[in-house]
Amino acid sequence: MQLQQALAIVETVVSGASGPISVYVAEEHGELVAAATMDGAAPDTRLNAQRKAYTAARSDASSTRDLAEKMKDRPTELVSFDPFFTFFQGGVAAFEGERRVGAVGVSGLSGADDDALARRAIADAGLEAR
């Protein structure tokens, strides 16, 4: 994930949000590239956005939504997951061709809205969300 792409993602998410959110853009290992918290966003949205991006960057799923679906009938496997992983919607991996280049985490709205914002921003930055 290049810095200019990450900054563009942050701007797209912030400008498209219908309420105060936090957004976290990570590189492929889940580490910070760019982030923002809108005025009025709840303090816990920062950590939630970070965890969503981290999970989408480091898991084998393309989003936190997909990972939650994959694990819903396998509760015993949940104990072996990275404790920083989250299964809340709003974490979406970003791909350039076949390569996962990072991920976006959005928190503050409904899970479906967080997910949609992340996907739109990834596409607008010239990357692909799956």
N, C-alpha and C positions, 0 to 999 in steps of 0.2 A: 504494500500500500504506500503510494507516494504521498508526501505531505500535501501537495496541491489537491490531489483527489480527496484526501481526508478532510481538508478545509472546505472543499466544495460540498462534501457530504454533510458536514455540520451545518453549513449555510442552508442547504436544501431542507434538512430536517427542521431546523428552527423556523424557517420561513413558511413551512407547510403545516406546522403544528397548530391544532385548534385550541390548545391550552398549554400551560407551562410544562416543559419536559426537560430531561437531561439526555444528552447523546454522547456516546463514547465510541470512537473509531480506533480500532486496534489493527496492528499488523498481524501477520500469519501466526505468530506465537501468542497472541492475546495481549501484547504490550501496547501501551498508549501511543497514538500518533497525534490525535486531536480530540478535544472534548469541549462541551459547553453545557452550562446549566442556565435555563431561562429564569428571569426574575419570577418569583412566586412558585417555582417548582419545589416540591417537598424534598427535604434533605435526603431521604432514603432513595430518591430517584437516581442520585449520583452512583451509589454503589450498585444499585440494580442494573443500571445501564452498563456499568463496567463488567459486571458478572455476565450479562447477556452477550456482550461482544466477546469476552474471553471464552465463553462456552462455544459460541458459534465458530470462533477461530480455531479452537483446539480439539473439538470433538470430531467424530467421523460423520456427523449429520450436517446438513446444509443450513439448519436453523434450530433455534431452541424449540420451536413448535414441532419440527420433525423429530428431534431427539426425544421430546416428551411422548410423542405418539409411539415411537419405537420402544420405549421403556414401559409403557402403561401396563402391559401384561407380564412384565418381568421384574417384579419388585425386589427380588433378591439381588439382582445385578446392580440396583441403585446404590447399595452399600459400597461397591468398589469404585464408584465414580470419584473424580476429583472433587473435594469438598467445596470448591469455589464454583462449580458448575451450577447452573440454574435451569429450570424447565419452564419458566415463565416466557410467554411469547414476547417477541421484540428483539431478539438476537438473530442476525442474518449474516451468513458468510458471504464474502465478495470474491468472485472468481475472475481471472483474466485467462481466457481459454480454459484449459483443464486445471490450472494452478490456483489454489486458494491463496489469495494475497492478503487477506485480512477479514475483518468483520465489523459490523455496526450493531451497537446496542442502543435502544431507545426505551425510555421509561417515563411514565407520567400520565399516559392516557390508558385506554383499554388495551389489552394485549393485541387485539386485532389491529387497532389503530397504530400502535407502536411498530408492529411488524410491517404494516403497509408503508409507513413513513420510511423505515429503513430500506425496504425494497425499492421504493421510488428514488431515494437518494443514491443508492448504489447504481441503479440504471442511469440516472442523470450524470453520474461521474464517469460513465463509459465502461463500467464493470458489469458483471452479471450476478444476479441472485438466483439461486435455484430452489 
